[in-house]
Amino acid sequence: MALEAGAELAAKTYPVTRASLVRYAGASGDFNPIHWSDRIATAVGLPGVIAHGMFTMALVARAVSEWTDGAEVVDFGSKFTNPVVVPDDDEGTSVTISGTVKSVEDGLATIALTVLSGDQKVLGMPKVSVRV
């Protein structure tokens, strides 16, 4: 895909279920109970079980890879601003990622991202630069 400054990248939506969190915990080794136990999550002041922050970032990386046909990621960052709360049901929740190409210069495309769970932004100031 040719990336041009100003291009709007089609939103990508990915499901997140408790089963997703279990698989991610196994792959990452992060078995913190806030990612699987409502009792523990609420005891520490969370609204319920939340997705791993790095799992959310991995979903963003997946969207970027799909938009850019696997271009090399040179820079990737954001702040974790709100949790992705994952209910204990068959549907779970979803994370939706959209992007706008801010610039293309010196062989790099910089993409500003919006990452939502429901109507809530879950990442602050997320951006990525890929080699073009």
Disulfide bonds with the S-S distance in Angstrom:
none
